[in-house]
C-alpha cells in the first residue's frame, strides 16, 4: 500500500503559515520523512464566497505548489487532488505537467476530474454543460502532446496543427494519468485514457452536491472495481497494472479523537485485497506543528505496522 496526503488547507481562511512557501516546503519534508509516498493539492482557482462560507476551503495553485514541494523532496510523488481539467486549455496542462515531471525527475502523476462548481466554471469562462466533452478531448490532447511531435488535433473544442512541445516529460512514455470520479463514465475514461482510478468516498448527499455517484460502502467500491475490470476486459486491456486510490474509512479519521489505528490497519488489509494500491490519508491542518505530530503518529501506528 502507498500513502498520499492532500495538503491540509481545510478552511477559509487558512492558517497563513500553511499558505506560505515555507509552509509548503516544511509540510513536504515532513510528509516524506513520515514515509508517505505522495502529496497533492486541490484545484479551486475561483471559488465563490458562498461556497467558502458553506464549508469550502482556500486553495493554492496546484502546479505551483507541487513545484515548491518537489524542490524540497527527493522521493515524494506529486499527485494533485485533483486538477479540474476543463478549467484549463489542455496544451497548458500538458506543458505544466511535463515541466513538473522533468524538474522532479519523474515524480508527477496527473489526476484529473470534471469539476462540479457551476459558478467557478462561469468565472473561468468555461461552459459547465460541456465539461464532460472537455475532459475527454483534454485527455486526448495531453497524451498526444506528451508522446508525439508535429501533433495535429481536431476536436469540438480544440484545434491545433503541427504542434511539438519539448522538453518531453521525464517519465516514459509519460507521467501516469489518474481519473477521478465515482461514475461509470469516469471508469470508461480510465480504460480509454488512464493509468489509475481515484474515486472518493461519498454518501448520497455529498455525491449529489459533487455531481457524481454515491460511494459509501465497501460493497459500492467492490461494484466499482468489478465494473472497471469488466470494462478493461471488454476493451482488451490488462487491468492488473491500474492504480486504485481511495480513502480508508475504517477506524475513523487519523489525527481526530477516537481514531482506532488497529481498525484502520484492518481496513487497509481489506482494501489491499480488493486491489486498492493507494490510500488517501486526511490529516488536520490547524497548524504545521500539529500536522507534523500527526504525520509521525500515523507513521508509527499505521505505516510501520502495515507497511
ChimeraX attribute file (.defattr): number of C-alpha atoms within 10 A of each C-alpha:
attribute: neighborCount
match mode: 1-to-1
recipient: residues
	/A:1	16
	/A:2	15
	/A:3	19
	/A:4	26
	/A:5	24
	/A:6	20
	/A:7	26
	/A:8	24
	/A:9	23
	/A:10	19
	/A:11	16
	/A:12	15
	/A:13	13
	/A:14	17
	/A:15	18
	/A:16	10
	/A:17	13
	/A:18	21
	/A:19	16
	/A:20	13
	/A:21	14
	/A:22	13
	/A:23	18
	/A:24	22
	/A:25	21
	/A:26	19
	/A:27	23
	/A:28	27
	/A:29	19
	/A:30	19
	/A:31	25
	/A:32	20
	/A:33	17
	/A:34	20
	/A:35	21
	/A:36	22
	/A:37	19
	/A:38	24
	/A:39	25
	/A:40	26
	/A:41	24
	/A:42	23
	/A:43	22
	/A:44	21
	/A:45	17
	/A:46	15
	/A:47	19
	/A:48	16
	/A:49	10
	/A:50	9
	/A:51	13
	/A:52	14
	/A:53	12
	/A:54	10
	/A:55	10
	/A:56	18
	/A:57	18
	/A:58	20
	/A:59	22
	/A:60	19
	/A:61	13
	/A:62	22
	/A:63	22
	/A:64	14
	/A:65	22
	/A:66	25
	/A:67	20
	/A:68	17
	/A:69	26
	/A:70	25
	/A:71	13
	/A:72	17
	/A:73	18
	/A:74	13
	/A:75	17
	/A:76	23
	/A:77	23
	/A:78	31
	/A:79	28
	/A:80	26
	/A:81	23
	/A:82	23
	/A:83	25
	/A:84	22
	/A:85	24
	/A:86	25
	/A:87	25
	/A:88	14
	/A:89	15
	/A:90	22
	/A:91	20
	/A:92	11
	/A:93	20
	/A:94	23
	/A:95	19
	/A:96	16
	/A:97	22
	/A:98	27
	/A:99	21
	/A:100	23
	/A:101	25
	/A:102	18
	/A:103	16
	/A:104	24
	/A:105	15
	/A:106	21
	/A:107	21
	/A:108	31
	/A:109	23
	/A:110	26
	/A:111	24
	/A:112	25
	/A:113	21
	/A:114	26
	/A:115	25
	/A:116	15
	/A:117	17
	/A:118	14
	/A:119	15
	/A:120	19
	/A:121	21
	/A:122	13
	/A:123	13
	/A:124	13
	/A:125	10
	/A:126	17
	/A:127	13
	/A:128	19
	/A:129	10
	/A:130	12
	/A:131	20
	/A:132	17
	/A:133	15
	/A:134	25
	/A:135	22
	/A:136	16
	/A:137	20
	/A:138	23
	/A:139	22
	/A:140	16
	/A:141	24
	/A:142	23
	/A:143	19
	/A:144	20
	/A:145	25
	/A:146	25
	/A:147	15
	/A:148	15
	/A:149	14
	/A:150	13
	/A:151	16
	/A:152	15
	/A:153	17
	/A:154	11
	/A:155	13
	/A:156	9
	/A:157	11
	/A:158	14
	/A:159	10
	/A:160	13
	/A:161	10
	/A:162	10
	/A:163	15
	/A:164	16
	/A:165	17
	/A:166	13
	/A:167	11
	/A:168	22
	/A:169	26
	/A:170	19
	/A:171	17
	/A:172	11
	/A:173	12
	/A:174	22
	/A:175	21
	/A:176	20
	/A:177	22
	/A:178	27
	/A:179	29
	/A:180	25
	/A:181	24
	/A:182	23
	/A:183	15
	/A:184	15
	/A:185	13
	/A:186	23
	/A:187	26
	/A:188	17
	/A:189	20
	/A:190	22
	/A:191	25
	/A:192	16
	/A:193	18
	/A:194	22
	/A:195	21
	/A:196	26
	/A:197	28
	/A:198	27
	/A:199	25
	/A:200	21
	/A:201	22
	/A:202	18
	/A:203	13
	/A:204	14
	/A:205	10
	/A:206	14
	/A:207	18
	/A:208	12
	/A:209	11
	/A:210	16
	/A:211	16
	/A:212	22
	/A:213	20
	/A:214	22
	/A:215	23
	/A:216	15
	/A:217	12
	/A:218	16
	/A:219	10
	/A:220	15
	/A:221	21
	/A:222	15
	/A:223	12
	/A:224	19
	/A:225	18
	/A:226	13
	/A:227	15
	/A:228	22
	/A:229	19
	/A:230	14
	/A:231	19
	/A:232	19
	/A:233	13
	/A:234	10
	/A:235	12
	/A:236	10
	/A:237	14
	/A:238	11
	/A:239	16
	/A:240	9
	/A:241	10
	/A:242	20
	/A:243	18
	/A:244	21
	/A:245	24
	/A:246	19
	/A:247	21
	/A:248	24
	/A:249	17
	/A:250	17
	/A:251	16
	/A:252	15
	/A:253	19
	/A:254	22
	/A:255	19
	/A:256	12
	/A:257	8
	/A:258	10
	/A:259	14
	/A:260	15
	/A:261	20
	/A:262	15
	/A:263	14
	/A:264	21
	/A:265	20
	/A:266	14
	/A:267	17
	/A:268	23
	/A:269	14
	/A:270	15
	/A:271	23
	/A:272	14
	/A:273	10
	/A:274	15
	/A:275	16
	/A:276	23
	/A:277	19
	/A:278	23
	/A:279	20
	/A:280	20
	/A:281	20
	/A:282	18
	/A:283	21
	/A:284	19
	/A:285	19
	/A:286	15
	/A:287	16
	/A:288	19
	/A:289	12
	/A:290	13
	/A:291	19
	/A:292	21
	/A:293	14
	/A:294	18
	/A:295	25
	/A:296	17
	/A:297	16
	/A:298	21
	/A:299	19
	/A:300	15
	/A:301	15
	/A:302	17
	/A:303	18
	/A:304	11
	/A:305	12
	/A:306	15
	/A:307	11
